Amino acid sequence: MKTQELLYQYAARKSDFQGANLADAALSGVNLSRADFSRADLSRADLSHAELSGTSFRQTNLTNADLSGADLTGANLTEVNLIGADLTGANLSGADLSGADLRCATLHRANLSGANLTDAEVSGADFSGASLKNATLSSASLIGADLIDADLSGSDLIEEKLDEKMPSGTSHNWVTWNGSNQRSIE
């Protein structure tokens, strides 16, 4: 599907783009809120600064996509492939990223407040300066993830599990834990 065709159909109130091939699409700054891109191919797409709140990207390929500054508030990103994606400064508050693959993704200064990252693969991801307040991180793989200056206040991350998942010699003392639901594993 061509980018112009997508924009024309969306303007005509079509919002179902399941399985569409939009690899390398140039969609910077567009409003595609509440559209359904489930199982679509948006690899290497430029969605920077796009309005994508409430959009469904369930099982979508967003490998190496540019989503920097995008608004993904409340988006469905379950089992999405975001390997190598740039989500710098993106708003993912309340988004469902359960089962998502975020290996080596950049989420620097992203807002993931209240996001669900249950069973997400985030090894090697950059969460530096990100807000993960009240985020659900149960069973998320954090091996090699950069959490420098990340705010995990109110999250359900278990501090001892973080120790197990971090490479030896890595410290997590720079993480904001105030009010987080960290607990000991007995």
Secondary structure as GFF3:
##gff-version 3
##sequence-region A 1 186
A	DSSP	alpha_helix	3	11	.	.	.	ID=ss1
A	DSSP	alpha_helix	159	165	.	.	.	ID=ss2
###
